[in-house]
Amino acid sequence: MSELSFKRAKKLEGEVRLPGDKSLSHRASLFASLAEGESVIERFLVSGVTRMMLNALTSLQVPWRLEGDTLVVTGRGLRGFREPTSPINCGNSATTIRLLAGALAASGTPCVLDGSEGLRKRPMGRITEPLLLMNVPITATLGCAPLHLTQRNSAHLLRAVDYTLPVASAQVKSCLILGALAADAFSVIREPGPSRDHTERMLSAMGANIRWSPGVVEICPLMRALKPLQIALAGDISSAAFLLVAAAIVPGSSICIREVGLNPTRTGILDALTAMGAKITLENERIVAGEPVGDIHLVSDALKAITVSGDLVVRMIDEFPAFAIAACFAEGVTVVRDARELRYKETDRIAVLCGELSKLGVQLEMYDDGFAIHGKTLTGGVGDGAGDHRIAMSLAIAGLASPEPVIVQHAEILNESFPDFVTHIHALAGE
């Protein structure tokens, strides 16, 4: 699948159940390896990025097996990793390298963490600087990967910290939480804005003593082994966002996505689409393993432009490529500010997104921290996935409401996070 071509759809309708959430899949597999005993994780997302984490566990000699979409991991405790015989390749997954760094710091296991050319451009000083304050022997290469963790006596506790993150980041916060489990006292992590709290919720469910409130996380060193996981993961709201936007821009559409994670740190896209005029209702809301879950029902309606900034940006940081497509079909000029963090994703998502949308005829302005999109200007054409799974899927759904088809080159990258994307789109379109 090197190229995708999407044309205007009559309408989208039906129900969808998505694979497990990518963020939860990453965490569940790694945290299970830190527990003592056998964990069973149902609805595990099997994709390019989660394969990187599983391959890393193999390198660290952690036993695991996949039975369909059920992952079984046999953990040996916080210090149960074995030194790998070669550098661990994290691919293009920043979540993998940052969370692994925290887990390796806690275990005291020497290791080299590396990845793709794109990953080597992602800023790693955000984790190495606070880890050094915790007395973790870690070095980065010019502030980026490869990361080198050298030998540390695993019986030697790390130094507790009271650290304020310069940028709200769930990946960085999670890295430090994992390290703090092996510290000599309570650690406190502060952040300037909200970020997803999956790590706090899951580790607490496994028996860790973690307290959190908006902007502050307190971590007690682990006094007893983490309990194994027995969990069915919720569907990924970041994947759901592409289907929701697709339905929102195609007149006459009505879709329902079942059993989606509704963690309030992740639902910014629902707030944004509602503000634009899409009719969204939540049904069957409940708590599953500490995480809010429910069904999302969306009925299309005329969209209008909005401005997104401030805390809402963090709550939908991964959904901006999809959101930008909704903006392309809204009445007026949609403005995004305070989103400079998008420049440090799999690609510089501000530059790449604006460049690819321009190829499709969209009139826009690009800012250092965002963009402005003039609605009703997208005409169709040829775009490029540009090595970014979310860019590829966003360009594809644009074709569902475009006057002319949209062709996406190098579209195979979407398998990194949503292998069944095309299948679900075809089913909703009745094809």
C-alpha positions, 0 to 999 in steps of 0.5 A, spaced: 500 500 500 504 505 497 498 509 495 491 511 497 486 514 493 479 517 496 474 520 493 467 523 495 463 519 499 455 519 499 455 519 507 458 515 512 454 510 517 454 504 521 458 502 528 465 501 529 469 497 534 477 500 534 483 496 537 486 498 543 489 505 545 496 506 542 498 509 549 495 504 553 498 498 549 505 501 550 504 502 557 500 496 559 506 492 555 512 495 559 508 496 566 506 488 565 514 487 564 515 490 571 510 486 575 511 480 578 507 474 575 503 473 568 499 479 565 493 478 560 492 484 556 486 484 551 485 488 545 492 490 545 494 494 539 498 490 534 501 495 530 508 498 528 509 502 534 507 497 539 511 492 535 517 496 537 516 496 545 515 488 544 521 487 540 525 491 546 522 487 551 525 481 547 531 484 548 531 485 555 529 477 556 522 479 558 517 473 556 511 475 552 506 472 547 501 474 542 494 470 542 490 474 537 490 481 540 491 478 547 498 480 549 501 475 555 507 478 559 511 474 564 514 480 569 520 479 573 519 485 577 522 492 577 529 489 577 528 483 572 531 486 566 537 483 563 542 487 559 541 486 552 546 484 547 545 490 542 542 497 542 535 497 542 531 499 536 525 504 538 524 505 531 520 512 530 516 511 537 518 517 542 513 513 547 517 507 546 524 510 547 522 515 553 518 510 557 523 505 556 529 510 559 525 511 565 524 503 566 531 502 565 533 507 570 529 504 575 532 497 574 539 499 573 540 496 567 545 498 562 543 499 555 543 503 549 536 506 546 536 508 539 531 509 533 530 511 526 533 518 523 526 521 525 527 519 532 534 521 532 531 528 531 526 528 537 528 532 543 531 527 549 534 533 553 527 533 556 528 526 560 536 526 560 536 532 564 531 530 570 534 523 570 541 526 571 538 529 577 536 523 580 543 520 579 541 516 573 547 515 569 545 517 562 547 521 556 544 523 550 547 524 543 547 532 542 541 532 546 538 526 542 538 519 541 542 514 541 541 514 549 546 511 553 545 508 560 551 505 563 551 500 569 548 502 576 548 497 582 541 496 582 540 495 589 542 503 589 536 507 590 535 513 585 535 520 588 528 523 589 526 530 586 521 535 586 522 537 578 518 542 574 517 540 567 518 546 562 513 543 557 507 539 559 508 532 556 505 525 558 511 521 555 516 525 559 512 525 566 511 517 565 519 517 564 520 520 571 514 517 574 517 510 572 524 512 575 521 515 581 519 508 583 526 506 585 528 513 588 530 514 596 524 518 598 517 521 595 518 525 588 514 530 586 513 532 578 510 538 576 507 540 569 505 547 567 498 544 564 494 538 563 497 532 560 494 525 559 494 521 566 494 514 563 501 512 567 498 514 574 492 511 573 495 504 570 500 504 575 496 505 581 491 500 579 497 495 579 499 497 587 503 503 586 502 509 591 501 515 586 497 521 588 496 526 582 492 532 582 492 538 576 499 539 575 502 535 580 504 528 581 507 525 587 510 518 587 512 514 593 518 509 592 515 502 590 515 498 597 512 491 594 512 488 587 507 491 582 501 486 581 500 483 574 495 486 569 488 483 567 485 488 563 481 489 556 484 496 553 479 501 551 479 503 543 484 509 541 480 516 541 486 518 537 484 513 531 477 514 533 478 522 531 479 520 524 473 517 523 469 522 527 472 528 522 470 524 516 463 523 518 463 530 520 465 533 513 461 528 509 453 531 509 448 526 512 453 522 516 451 518 522 456 513 526 457 510 532 464 508 535 463 503 541 468 502 547 472 508 546 477 511 551 474 517 554 480 520 559 478 527 560 486 529 558 484 526 551 477 528 549 479 535 547 478 533 539 470 532 542 470 539 545 473 542 538 468 538 534 462 540 538 464 547 538 465 547 530 457 544 530 458 537 529 453 533 534 456 529 538 453 524 544 456 520 549 453 513 551 454 507 555 459 511 559 463 507 565 470 506 568 474 500 566 480 499 570 480 506 572 479 509 565 473 512 563 470 508 557 464 510 552 460 510 546 461 516 541 455 518 536 456 523 531 451 526 526 454 531 521 452 538 521 454 544 518 461 546 521 464 553 523 471 555 524 473 556 531 480 558 535 484 553 539 489 555 544 491 554 551 490 548 555 485 545 549 491 544 545 495 539 550 488 535 550 488 534 543 495 534 541 495 528 537 489 530 533 491 536 530 492 533 523 485 530 523 482 537 526 485 541 520 481 537 515 475 539 519 477 546 519 478 545 511 470 544 510 468 549 516 465 556 514 470 561 516 478 561 518 480 556 523 486 558 528 490 554 532 495 557 536 500 555 542 501 548 539 509 549 538 509 542 540 507 539 534 514 541 531 517 535 535 512 530 533 514 524 528 515 530 523 514 537 524 507 537 523 506 544 523 510 545 517 508 538 513 501 539 515 501 546 512 505 544 506 501 538 504 494 541 505 497 547 500 498 542 495 490 540 495 489 547 494 487 550 501 489 557 503 492 558 510 497 561 514 503 558 518 505 560 524 511 558 529 506 555 534 500 554 529 496 555 523 490 558 520 486 555 515 481 558 510 475 553 510 472 551 503 478 552 499 480 544 499 480 542 492 483 535 491 490 533 488 496 529 490 499 529 497 504 525 501 504 521 508 511 524 509 513 518 514 507 520 519 502 516 520 497 521 522 498 526 516 497 520 511 490 518 514 488 526 515 490 527 507 486 520 506 479 523 509 480 529 506 478 526 499 471 523 502 468 530 502 473 534 496 471 536 490 476 532 486 479 525 489 485 526 494 491 521 492 496 520 498 503 517 496 507 513 501 500 511 505 503 505 508 506 509 514 498 509 517 500 501 519 504 504 524 498 506 529 491 504 525 492 498 520 485 497 519 483 504 517 482 503 510 477 497 512 473 501 517 472 507 512 470 502 506 465 499 511 462 506 513 462 508 506 458 502 504 463 499 500 
